[in-house]
Amino acid sequence: MIFVTNPKKSLGQNFLVDKNIIKKIIEIGNVEKDQTVLEIGSGSGNLTQHIIDKKPKKIIAIEKDKKLSFFLKKLFINNKNFNLINNDVLEIIKNKSFGKNVIVFGNLPYNISTQILAYLILLKKWPPWYKILILMFQKEVADRILAKSNSKDFGRLSVLCNWRLDIKKHFDVSKNSFSPKPKISSTVLSFTPKKNNLFKLKNPTCLEHITRILFSNRRKMINKNFKKLFGNNSSIAAELNLDLKQRPGELSNETFYKIAMLYERLSG
């Protein structure tokens, strides 16, 4: 029997109730008995139960909702490997490490899904504590993550995600797989950390900063926003082999990374 409690709109709660979809998600992680698994937003425990069935060494469930946390504690009280954290996931990611090679699952709350992902990307220590992220997003958010330059969905999110992660789309999920039923479909993606990243930054927030500036007027040429970053130093654009008449959506991911590296070097 799958339990569904009254969802809170303020927390972006939509509970996954389709057992076939849950099994497909678990299979992506290839969970083994010596591993630690972290689940973001355990909700009513539907995915959690299937993780427990794989008998990993440790399961860490993060659930902000106090009522759901109480329910989860009661539901899995007999499982010694189950650990529950009743707190905001953003605080947990910022301040904690969970060992090494952790498998992360998450049917992310729609209202903060991109914020959670950004926190996981911008960790100072790299490679990070996680081995793989298996996350579900609203389909429109997933499309933005997967977007290539010169497409309508291409923007800051794609640039940021592709900097440190290899991304794979697995499948779309019908809105009928949830309770309550959301207005749009979802997509399951996995993210594997790049071990040999050619574009290294001492301060990862540099990339966030330059993309925010350059994409602030996405329909206009980048020349004015480029000056906000580098002043009137025309030699910088030449060093980057950059045409300042281009629009931000026409630049490649690699160009943004090179701009961020140069910005960090000159700002330091």
LUMLUMLO-339010 format. One line per field, with one value per residue (C-alpha): residue number from 0; residue in three letters; x, y, z. Coordinates in nm, 2 decimals. Layout:
N
num = NUM  ...
residuo = ala  ...
u = X  ...
v = Y  ...
w = Z  ...
END
This chain:
268
num = 0  1  2  3  4  5  6  7  8  9  10  11  12  13  14  15  16  17  18  19  20  21  22  23  24  25  26  27  28  29  30  31  32  33  34  35  36  37  38  39  40  41  42  43  44  45  46  47  48  49  50  51  52  53  54  55  56  57  58  59  60  61  62  63  64  65  66  67  68  69  70  71  72  73  74  75  76  77  78  79  80  81  82  83  84  85  86  87  88  89  90  91  92  93  94  95  96  97  98  99  100  101  102  103  104  105  106  107  108  109  110  111  112  113  114  115  116  117  118  119  120  121  122  123  124  125  126  127  128  129  130  131  132  133  134  135  136  137  138  139  140  141  142  143  144  145  146  147  148  149  150  151  152  153  154  155  156  157  158  159  160  161  162  163  164  165  166  167  168  169  170  171  172  173  174  175  176  177  178  179  180  181  182  183  184  185  186  187  188  189  190  191  192  193  194  195  196  197  198  199  200  201  202  203  204  205  206  207  208  209  210  211  212  213  214  215  216  217  218  219  220  221  222  223  224  225  226  227  228  229  230  231  232  233  234  235  236  237  238  239  240  241  242  243  244  245  246  247  248  249  250  251  252  253  254  255  256  257  258  259  260  261  262  263  264  265  266  267
residuo = met  ile  phe  val  thr  asn  pro  lys  lys  ser  leu  gly  gln  asn  phe  leu  val  asp  lys  asn  ile  ile  lys  lys  ile  ile  glu  ile  gly  asn  val  glu  lys  asp  gln  thr  val  leu  glu  ile  gly  ser  gly  ser  gly  asn  leu  thr  gln  his  ile  ile  asp  lys  lys  pro  lys  lys  ile  ile  ala  ile  glu  lys  asp  lys  lys  leu  ser  phe  phe  leu  lys  lys  leu  phe  ile  asn  asn  lys  asn  phe  asn  leu  ile  asn  asn  asp  val  leu  glu  ile  ile  lys  asn  lys  ser  phe  gly  lys  asn  val  ile  val  phe  gly  asn  leu  pro  tyr  asn  ile  ser  thr  gln  ile  leu  ala  tyr  leu  ile  leu  leu  lys  lys  trp  pro  pro  trp  tyr  lys  ile  leu  ile  leu  met  phe  gln  lys  glu  val  ala  asp  arg  ile  leu  ala  lys  ser  asn  ser  lys  asp  phe  gly  arg  leu  ser  val  leu  cys  asn  trp  arg  leu  asp  ile  lys  lys  his  phe  asp  val  ser  lys  asn  ser  phe  ser  pro  lys  pro  lys  ile  ser  ser  thr  val  leu  ser  phe  thr  pro  lys  lys  asn  asn  leu  phe  lys  leu  lys  asn  pro  thr  cys  leu  glu  his  ile  thr  arg  ile  leu  phe  ser  asn  arg  arg  lys  met  ile  asn  lys  asn  phe  lys  lys  leu  phe  gly  asn  asn  ser  ser  ile  ala  ala  glu  leu  asn  leu  asp  leu  lys  gln  arg  pro  gly  glu  leu  ser  asn  glu  thr  phe  tyr  lys  ile  ala  met  leu  tyr  glu  arg  leu  ser  gly
u = 0.00  0.14  0.08  0.00  -0.05  -0.20  0.06  0.18  0.19  0.44  0.69  0.62  0.50  0.39  0.43  0.55  0.31  0.37  0.56  0.69  0.85  0.99  1.16  1.30  1.45  1.61  1.77  1.96  2.15  2.27  2.26  2.50  2.52  2.84  2.70  2.55  2.23  2.10  1.74  1.63  1.27  1.16  0.79  0.56  0.84  0.74  1.09  1.26  1.10  1.25  1.59  1.57  1.49  1.83  1.99  2.26  2.50  2.33  2.03  2.00  1.66  1.62  1.26  1.17  0.81  0.77  0.46  0.61  0.93  0.73  0.55  0.88  1.04  0.75  0.74  1.10  1.17  1.28  1.55  1.88  2.04  1.78  1.87  1.63  1.72  1.43  1.58  1.60  1.81  1.99  2.13  2.23  2.41  2.59  2.72  2.76  2.95  2.82  3.14  3.24  3.07  2.72  2.42  2.17  1.81  1.56  1.21  1.29  1.03  0.94  0.98  1.35  1.47  1.72  1.85  1.92  2.10  2.31  2.42  2.53  2.73  2.90  3.06  3.41  3.56  3.57  3.53  3.24  3.11  2.85  2.90  2.59  2.28  1.95  1.70  1.35  1.25  0.96  1.01  1.05  1.34  1.50  1.48  1.67  1.94  1.98  1.97  2.25  2.37  2.16  1.84  1.55  1.60  1.97  2.07  2.25  2.12  2.27  2.60  2.63  2.53  2.76  3.06  3.12  2.87  2.81  2.43  2.21  1.83  1.66  1.29  0.99  0.73  0.36  0.18  -0.05  0.23  0.19  -0.05  -0.16  -0.13  0.10  0.01  0.30  0.51  0.85  1.18  1.44  1.81  2.13  2.45  2.79  3.08  3.36  3.68  3.91  3.76  3.96  3.80  3.89  3.79  3.91  3.58  3.29  3.05  3.26  3.08  2.74  2.83  2.94  2.65  2.40  2.55  2.58  2.23  2.06  1.97  1.96  1.82  2.08  2.45  2.69  2.91  2.75  2.73  3.09  3.20  3.03  3.26  3.59  3.55  3.68  3.96  3.92  4.22  4.03  3.77  4.06  4.23  3.91  3.86  3.52  3.28  3.10  2.82  2.70  2.41  2.46  2.26  2.51  2.81  2.92  2.95  3.33  3.33  3.15  3.40  3.69  3.54  3.48  3.85  3.98  3.74  3.87  4.23  4.19  3.97  4.22
v = 0.00  0.34  0.61  0.97  1.25  1.59  1.78  2.13  2.37  2.59  2.30  2.21  1.86  1.62  1.26  0.99  0.70  0.50  0.18  0.11  0.45  0.42  0.09  0.24  0.53  0.29  0.08  0.39  0.41  0.05  0.05  -0.20  -0.32  -0.12  0.21  0.52  0.66  1.01  1.09  1.45  1.50  1.16  1.26  0.97  0.72  0.55  0.57  0.53  0.18  0.06  0.20  0.01  -0.31  -0.28  -0.30  -0.03  0.02  0.35  0.55  0.92  1.08  1.46  1.57  1.93  1.86  1.78  1.57  1.36  1.33  1.19  0.95  0.83  0.76  0.54  0.37  0.28  0.24  -0.12  -0.04  0.03  0.17  0.44  0.79  1.09  1.45  1.69  2.01  2.23  2.05  2.37  2.40  2.04  2.06  2.37  2.25  1.87  1.60  1.24  1.04  0.94  0.80  0.87  0.79  1.08  1.03  1.32  1.39  1.75  2.01  2.20  2.54  2.50  2.23  2.45  2.60  2.26  2.16  2.48  2.41  2.06  2.20  2.49  2.29  2.41  2.07  1.88  1.59  1.61  1.36  1.22  0.96  1.03  1.25  1.09  1.37  1.44  1.79  1.95  1.88  2.24  2.27  1.95  2.09  2.40  2.18  1.98  2.28  2.36  2.70  2.87  2.71  2.89  2.70  2.76  2.98  3.00  2.67  2.47  2.65  2.59  2.22  2.12  2.29  2.01  1.74  1.48  1.48  1.20  1.21  0.88  0.92  1.15  1.09  1.15  1.38  1.09  0.92  1.17  1.26  1.53  1.55  1.84  2.05  1.93  1.62  1.56  1.42  1.20  1.31  1.17  1.38  1.23  1.46  1.52  1.41  1.59  1.93  2.15  2.47  2.50  2.79  2.86  3.02  2.84  3.14  3.33  3.13  3.20  3.58  3.61  3.41  3.62  3.94  3.82  3.66  3.97  4.09  3.77  3.93  4.20  4.19  4.11  4.42  4.63  4.35  4.25  4.60  4.56  4.27  4.39  4.77  4.91  4.66  4.56  4.32  4.08  4.01  3.96  3.72  3.52  3.55  3.68  3.88  4.12  4.16  3.81  3.75  3.53  3.24  3.22  3.15  2.80  2.66  2.65  3.03  3.10  2.89  3.07  3.41  3.30  3.18  3.51  3.71  3.52  3.57  3.95  3.99  3.82
w = 0.00  -0.09  0.16  0.06  0.31  0.25  0.05  0.12  -0.17  0.02  0.00  -0.36  -0.26  -0.53  -0.42  -0.67  -0.64  -0.96  -0.85  -1.20  -1.23  -0.88  -0.97  -1.29  -1.09  -0.84  -1.11  -1.24  -0.91  -0.91  -0.53  -0.37  0.00  0.08  -0.03  0.14  -0.02  0.04  -0.05  -0.08  0.01  0.12  0.13  0.21  0.18  -0.15  -0.30  0.04  0.08  -0.25  -0.15  0.18  -0.02  -0.18  0.17  0.14  0.42  0.52  0.41  0.49  0.43  0.43  0.49  0.59  0.67  1.04  1.00  0.72  0.92  1.22  0.98  0.82  1.16  1.26  0.92  0.92  1.29  1.26  0.99  1.17  0.86  0.82  0.93  0.91  0.90  0.96  0.81  0.51  0.24  0.14  0.49  0.49  0.16  0.26  0.59  0.57  0.39  0.39  0.32  -0.03  -0.34  -0.21  -0.44  -0.43  -0.52  -0.53  -0.64  -0.59  -0.46  -0.77  -0.61  -0.52  -0.75  -0.95  -0.62  -0.48  -0.80  -0.80  -0.44  -0.53  -0.83  -0.65  -0.37  -0.31  -0.28  -0.61  -0.69  -0.44  -0.18  -0.42  -0.69  -0.89  -0.86  -0.98  -0.98  -1.11  -1.23  -1.40  -1.77  -1.86  -1.61  -1.74  -2.10  -1.98  -1.81  -2.13  -2.37  -2.62  -2.73  -3.00  -2.87  -2.70  -2.37  -2.34  -2.05  -1.71  -1.59  -1.88  -1.85  -1.48  -1.49  -1.78  -1.61  -1.36  -1.45  -1.72  -1.77  -1.90  -1.97  -1.87  -1.93  -1.89  -1.62  -1.67  -1.44  -1.37  -1.17  -0.89  -0.62  -0.63  -1.00  -1.11  -1.41  -1.63  -1.68  -1.52  -1.64  -1.46  -1.52  -1.37  -1.31  -1.27  -1.15  -1.40  -1.25  -1.50  -1.55  -1.78  -1.65  -1.29  -1.06  -0.70  -0.63  -0.82  -0.76  -1.03  -1.30  -1.14  -1.13  -1.49  -1.63  -1.43  -1.57  -1.93  -1.94  -1.78  -2.13  -2.33  -2.64  -2.67  -2.77  -2.48  -2.53  -2.26  -2.00  -2.09  -2.00  -1.66  -1.59  -1.75  -1.81  -2.14  -2.17  -2.53  -2.52  -2.30  -2.57  -2.81  -2.57  -2.56  -2.94  -2.85  -3.08  -2.85  -3.10  -3.01  -2.79  -2.47  -2.62  -2.91  -2.69  -2.61  -2.26  -2.30  -2.37  -2.05  -1.86  -2.01  -1.93  -1.57  -1.54  -1.68  -1.46  -1.15  -1.25  -1.30  -0.99  -0.77
END
